């Protein structure tokens, strides 16, 4: 028997021909043969949206979110009926899933060729108090609820942002401003011409446009000036899913003139702040030899407990332009808190902002220094112990 040998190109051609026939059967009618094959639906989920796009939950207690999911489909080929569904909603914080919410949403969709429709799914999602706490503690803008819908062939996803409290729907509110220098000091003496910046740590609720100003009173201005001159205007969008925190860095502070400077960061929407914190720094000319332990303090006594009612007082030093109270960790030279005042003051009380830098149950050293109009240290007291209850 004569063996038939089929060349390789013929086998490949036959294979491609079979694939072509299969494609035609799937897509519709084989013309001329009178054969009609059932058409396979190729509908598409073209978009998924959610209303509202932002939602707020209670900071404490349970919440109920009423949502409407809108799924738009398009049918390019033929009449078909398919289910459109979503298994559950997903709560994510920083991209990680923390909870599945709600149940399955399901509707049937029937479309003729070249038609589209939008299906609306309504639901109410319950947020437990435990989830509300997680949302309130989450980084700003990191909380999302999403659902994925499918028509068995294609899928679509929609997300909404979730905020605790008033969220983006409420007015921005500044709760607290804490000031310090970039070397972490709360009061400082700076050599003339040196560079120093200040940092404002701001606690706020909700979201919006932060409108602030760095303001300074320099040695040539009256110490009675309430607001000083504007050093820099700040406009910055801030976002929070509950309680937020942001950090604002000042421009380089002026150090061209000897003397006492007062710096603050004032903001709009600061209804929760009764008094703006003030940073005080003193600019001196170069280096000087310190006079140690020649300044007499009157109160508080050694080992005294301190509070907002504690009075730091001292004797007058002739020729003094300013005095500086410095508070240290015992045996250390880094200032953790304190205050600078003009020479007309021979006593002071530390503000709540200054005391917040001290840890309850810890002991600290404090001392007083005096400066003259040339920026020289003309008096210094011995260190004494105080206790923060």
DAQUI-V415898 format. One record per helix or strand of 2 or more residues. SS is the DSSP state (alpha for helix, beta for strand). FROM is the first residue (numbers start at 1). LEN is the number of residues. If there is no record, write none. Layout:
# DAQUI-V415898
[[SS FROM LEN] [SS FROM LEN]]
This chain:
# DAQUI-V415898
[[alpha 8 20] [beta 29 2] [beta 35 2] [beta 44 8] [beta 54 4] [beta 63 13] [beta 80 7] [beta 89 5] [beta 96 6] [beta 105 7] [beta 115 13] [alpha 129 9] [beta 143 8] [beta 155 10] [alpha 167 3] [beta 173 9] [beta 187 5] [beta 198 8] [beta 208 10] [beta 229 10] [beta 243 7] [beta 259 9] [beta 279 6] [beta 297 3] [beta 304 3] [beta 312 3] [beta 322 8] [beta 335 8] [beta 347 2] [alpha 352 4] [beta 362 10] [beta 377 4] [beta 384 5]]
